[in-house]
Amino acid sequence: MTYKSSKLKFDGDKLTGVDGELTLLGVTKPVNLTVSDFKCGAHPINKKAMCGANASATIKRTEFGLSAYVPAISDEVKLEIQIEAVKD
């Protein structure tokens, strides 16, 4: 699974979303991530500049070729990603 971003969305200085493409099992589809809890500041241990956030999206697994056991197992899957970036 890979995700390649193409556009960052901001509300002022706050990151609120990311547009990009998700590739899963060789199938690539556009997926927009919703970003929450975006914060930047000094890392509590090494004092380097850092940012962190939570990102989420809901995909239909059948759109990526994962159709086993649908509808007994939900087709919709929520992706939840925690991000931490430290400036070197």
N, C-alpha and C positions, 0 to 999 in steps of 0.2 A: 504494500500500500504506500503510495506517495501522494503528496499534495504540493502543488506548485501555485503560489500566489501570483496574481496579476495586478491587483489593485487593493490598496489600503483605504479604508473609509474612516474619516475623523469627524468628530463633533468638537470643534475648537482644537485643543491639544490632546483630546481623549480619543484613543483608538476604539471604534465601535464595530467594525466589521472588516472582513477580508473576502475578496472575490478571488476565485482560483479554480483549478481543476484537480479532481481526485482521480487517481488511477488505482484500480483494484482488479486483480485477476486479468490484467491486460485491457480492461475497459476504462476509458477516460470520459468523465462527465463533469460539467461545471457544478461546483458546490460553493455556496456562500456561507462563510462562518460568521456567527454572531459573537462579538467579543464583549466580555463583562469583566468587572473588577480589574481594569487596566490601571496599574500604578507604577510609578518610577521613583527611585530614590537610591540611597546608599545601601549596599549590601550590609547586613548586620555584622558579618564576621570580617570580610576582607575590605570593606568600605569602598569598593569599586562601584561605579554607576551601574544600575541594573533596572530592568523593567520586568514586570510579570503580569500575566493575564490568564483568564479562562476563555476558551473558545468552544463553540458548540454548533452542531448542525444535525439535521435529521435526513437520512438517506433511505431509499428503498433498495434493499439488497438485491431484488430481482433485476434491477436496472444494471447491476454489475455481474450478472450471471449466477448469483447465489439464490437459487430458487428451491432448494431442498426444504421439504416440510412446510411450505407455504400452503394454506393459511394456518395450519396448526401452530406454527411458530410465526410470530409477527414478521411481516415484510419490512416494516419500518424499524430502523436502528438509529439510536441517538449516539452521535460521536461527541465525546467530551474530552477536550485537550487542555492540559495545563502547560503554560509557557513561562519559562524564565530565561531571560537573556542578560548576560553580563558583558559590559564593554571591556575589551582588552586594551 
